[in-house]
Amino acid sequence: SNWESYSLVMEDTEDDKMMTMKRRESLSLRNAKKMEKLRSMLHTEDGVNWVNHDKSLSEQGVTEDMILTLRVKFWGDSNIDRNDPVHLNLIFAEAREFVIQGTHPVTEDEAVAFAAIHAQEQYGNYDSTRVKHLHSYIKELLPPDYRKVRGIEPRVISEYSKLTGLSEHNARFRYVDLFRSLRTFGVSFFLVKEKQPGKNRLVPRLLGIARDSIMRVDENTKKVLKVWPLTKLKDWAAAPKAFTLNFGEHADGVYSVQTLEGETMSRLIGGYIDIIIKNSSHESDVPLQDDG
């Protein structure tokens, strides 16, 4: 397993949360509450307090009673080793959270498949005598967008019944394997504001950063609107309230967004660039400049 892909997340104190809220309100008082509500619904990376590896824990205010959580920060495309239960369980826990919270868009059929595998992992083999009992839990295994779809629970139970014999370990492996097939697999989303074409106003947008690309995604439908290859990125810059990307001739000018997460986004891109440099023999195609 590539443990360099993992990092630690610090749990915010109430004071930290209040300070973050005030900083966000300073961006736009008129739309602050609307953006905060949207951010909580989308479960983005905004506000995730990653440990800075360039500083000691004490320099970052980490005390003995603080909780640090191990999470995947840099998602790769290497295969998951089913014989490494620690790695598999960590990936499964994050994949499950992303799917159930609706962070990553899935089709209805994919939602049914995820829920069925999750049921097998959690409850073991299908038992017809427990069907009525299961109905009350099935919705909790589905993304929010599909919990009220008529007839979806019987579909999940039907698919669940076909998984008899699948062990808990192999169910987790299958869940992760399906998660890795999603178009947005490994994408870290940030809720930003971008300028609306032809108008002097800013609108919400999801900006996704992945191991090989950066994408614009509709915050409501989760439809991918634009994808830029990471290897075509010429430079990027983080400011206190903005983040700018320059793809040179591969995009229409410079793309700039309003955000308070510029430094976090900059470090994430820099980490993926380092991975590309390590794994690629075509270093001449890799962007090296960072103005952030």
Disulfide bonds with the S-S distance in Angstrom:
none
